[in-house]
Amino acid sequence: MTGRLIGVGVGPGDPELVTVKAVRLLREADAVFVPVAAGGEPGRAETVVCAYVAAARVRRVEFALGDDPSAREANWAVAAEAVAAVLRAGQTAAFATIGDPSVYSTFAYLAAAVRGLLPGVRVELAPGITAMQDLAARSGTSLVEGSERLALLPFGASAGDLAAFDTVVCYKGGRQLPEILQALRAAGRLDQAVYGARLGLPGEVICRAADLPDPTATGPYLSTLIVPPAGPRRREGERSR
């Protein structure tokens, strides 16, 4: 009988934004896996996890964040085998992922690879607070109201994407930041946009997108941009004038 695999969302970076359930699952797991980039630098998930779990219980698995599909697949295969070894012993493996495990998370790829090795494995998800929610709260931004529509997109949204939705949130891939800032400027929505990077960590940035010192500079991979609706909002109960 195989054990169970749990994808645990640990929030955007601030250890105080980890749910009580996530802490319990991490502490109860027989092994806690965390993703790290090539080179061995501690990842954001690892930093958060170590606030609640002894470092000796944390196992690191390397993930490639570049554009090489073969490198990414090779990393997933190695990580899946490490996790499968725990599951074959009938134990519980927790995989900590920043934000939420169902939103642009490496956990989806790991779970698929583990299922390929152990087709009957039990997989569970423990939700986490997202960078979108954290940045909205920290900047005092209301994401959506009434019948407004929200789009969550990878960085690289076009002017057409910006025009199709009331609120647009762009995730990951800050190297496309100059292009999206240019699209916002062209759409007349730059002044309302809010930018965040390294949320909850040393060196974090939270500012109006229009106040970024160099609009031609790229941002960190884990960048977030919130573009609220253009123009004044008409809230429920307000009369049209």
C-alpha positions in Angstrom: 0.0 0.0 0.0 1.4 3.4 -1.0 1.3 6.5 1.2 -0.2 9.8 0.3 1.2 12.9 -1.3 0.1 16.3 -0.2 0.7 19.6 -2.0 0.8 22.2 0.7 0.5 25.9 -0.2 2.7 28.0 2.1 1.8 31.5 1.0 3.8 34.1 -1.0 6.8 34.4 1.4 5.8 35.7 4.8 5.8 32.8 7.3 2.8 34.5 9.1 0.7 33.9 6.0 0.8 30.1 6.3 -2.5 28.5 7.4 -2.9 26.5 10.6 -3.8 23.4 8.5 -0.6 23.8 6.4 1.5 23.9 9.5 -0.2 20.8 10.9 0.3 18.8 7.6 3.9 19.8 7.3 4.7 18.8 10.9 2.7 15.5 10.6 4.3 14.4 7.3 7.0 11.8 7.3 9.0 13.8 4.8 8.7 17.4 3.6 10.0 18.2 0.1 10.8 21.7 -1.1 11.7 22.9 -4.6 15.1 24.6 -5.0 16.6 26.1 -8.1 19.8 24.8 -9.7 22.8 26.0 -7.6 21.3 25.1 -4.2 20.2 28.5 -3.1 17.4 28.2 -0.5 14.0 28.6 -2.2 11.1 30.7 -0.9 9.1 27.7 0.1 12.1 26.2 2.0 12.6 29.5 3.9 8.9 29.5 5.0 8.8 25.8 5.9 11.9 26.0 8.1 10.0 28.5 10.3 7.8 25.6 11.3 9.7 22.4 10.6 13.2 21.3 11.7 15.6 21.6 8.8 16.7 18.0 9.3 13.2 16.8 8.1 13.3 18.9 4.9 14.4 17.3 1.7 15.4 19.5 -1.3 14.5 18.6 -4.9 15.9 20.6 -7.8 13.6 22.2 -10.3 14.7 24.0 -13.5 13.0 27.4 -14.0 14.4 28.1 -17.5 13.0 27.4 -20.9 14.7 24.0 -21.5 11.9 21.4 -21.5 14.3 18.5 -21.3 15.9 19.9 -18.2 12.6 20.5 -16.5 11.4 17.0 -17.3 14.6 15.5 -16.0 14.2 17.4 -12.7 10.6 16.2 -12.3 11.6 12.6 -12.9 14.3 12.8 -10.2 12.0 14.6 -7.8 9.2 12.1 -8.4 11.4 9.1 -7.7 12.6 10.7 -4.4 8.9 11.2 -3.4 7.9 7.8 -4.6 10.4 6.2 -2.3 8.6 7.6 0.7 5.2 6.7 -0.7 6.2 3.1 -1.4 7.0 2.8 2.3 3.4 3.7 3.1 4.4 7.1 4.5 3.1 10.6 3.9 5.1 13.0 1.7 4.3 16.8 1.8 5.5 19.0 -1.0 5.6 22.7 0.0 4.9 25.2 -2.8 4.7 28.9 -2.6 1.2 30.4 -3.0 -1.4 27.8 -3.7 -0.7 24.3 -5.1 -3.4 24.7 -7.8 -2.2 28.1 -9.2 0.8 28.0 -11.5 2.5 25.6 -9.1 5.4 23.2 -9.6 3.3 20.7 -7.6 1.1 19.9 -10.6 4.1 18.6 -12.6 5.5 16.7 -9.6 2.1 15.0 -8.9 1.8 14.0 -12.6 5.3 12.4 -12.5 4.5 10.6 -9.3 1.3 9.3 -10.7 3.3 7.9 -13.6 5.3 5.8 -11.1 2.5 5.0 -8.7 -0.8 5.2 -10.6 -3.0 4.6 -7.5 -1.3 7.1 -5.3 -3.5 9.3 -3.1 -2.9 13.0 -3.8 -4.3 15.8 -1.7 -4.1 19.6 -1.8 -3.9 22.1 1.0 -4.7 25.6 -0.3 -2.5 28.6 0.4 -2.7 32.4 0.2 -1.6 33.7 -3.2 0.7 36.5 -4.1 -2.3 38.2 -5.7 -4.2 38.3 -2.4 -1.1 39.4 -0.5 -0.3 42.2 -2.9 -3.9 43.4 -3.0 -4.1 43.5 0.8 -0.7 45.2 1.2 -1.5 47.9 -1.4 -5.1 48.4 -0.3 -6.4 47.3 -3.7 -9.9 45.8 -4.2 -9.5 43.1 -6.8 -13.1 42.8 -8.0 -16.5 44.2 -7.0 -20.0 43.5 -8.1 -20.1 42.0 -11.6 -16.5 42.8 -12.5 -14.4 40.1 -14.2 -10.9 39.0 -13.1 -8.3 37.5 -15.3 -5.2 35.8 -14.0 -2.5 35.6 -16.7 1.2 34.8 -17.0 3.3 37.8 -17.6 3.2 38.8 -21.3 -0.4 39.9 -21.4 -1.3 41.9 -24.5 -3.2 45.1 -25.0 -6.2 42.9 -26.0 -6.0 41.0 -22.7 -6.1 44.3 -20.8 -9.1 45.4 -22.7 -11.1 42.2 -22.3 -11.2 42.1 -18.5 -12.0 44.6 -15.7 -9.1 43.5 -13.4 -6.0 41.8 -14.8 -3.4 40.1 -12.6 -0.1 39.0 -14.2 2.0 36.3 -12.5 5.6 35.0 -12.9 8.1 35.9 -15.6 9.2 39.4 -14.7 11.5 39.5 -17.7 8.4 40.5 -19.7 7.8 43.4 -17.3 8.9 46.2 -19.8 6.5 44.9 -22.5 3.5 44.7 -20.1 4.3 48.2 -18.8 4.3 49.5 -22.4 1.0 47.7 -23.1 -0.5 49.3 -19.9 0.7 52.7 -20.9 -0.8 52.3 -24.4 -4.1 51.2 -22.8 -4.2 54.1 -20.4 -4.1 51.8 -17.4 -0.6 52.2 -16.1 -1.5 54.7 -13.4 -3.9 52.3 -11.7 -1.5 49.3 -11.7 0.3 48.0 -8.7 3.6 46.0 -8.8 5.0 43.6 -6.2 8.1 41.4 -6.0 9.7 39.3 -3.3 6.6 39.7 -1.2 7.3 39.0 2.5 11.0 38.6 2.0 14.0 41.0 2.4 14.2 43.4 -0.5 10.5 43.2 -1.3 9.1 45.8 -3.6 5.5 47.1 -3.5 4.7 50.2 -5.6 2.6 51.8 -8.3 3.8 50.4 -11.6 4.1 53.9 -12.9 6.7 54.6 -10.1 9.1 51.9 -11.1 12.4 53.7 -11.5 13.3 52.0 -14.8 10.4 50.9 -17.0 12.9 49.1 -19.3 14.3 46.9 -16.6 13.1 43.3 -16.1 11.8 42.1 -12.7 12.4 38.9 -10.7 10.7 35.7 -11.9 8.2 35.9 -9.0 6.7 39.2 -9.8 3.1 40.2 -9.5 1.2 43.0 -11.3 -2.4 44.0 -10.4 -4.3 46.1 -12.9 -7.6 47.3 -11.4 -10.5 48.4 -13.6 -10.1 51.6 -15.5 -12.2 54.5 -14.4 -14.3 55.0 -11.3 -16.1 51.9 -9.9 -19.9 51.8 -9.6 -20.6 49.9 -6.4 -23.7 47.9 -5.7 -26.5 50.2 -4.6 -25.1 53.3 -6.1 -27.4 55.2 -8.6 -26.2 56.0 -12.0 -25.9 59.7 -12.6 
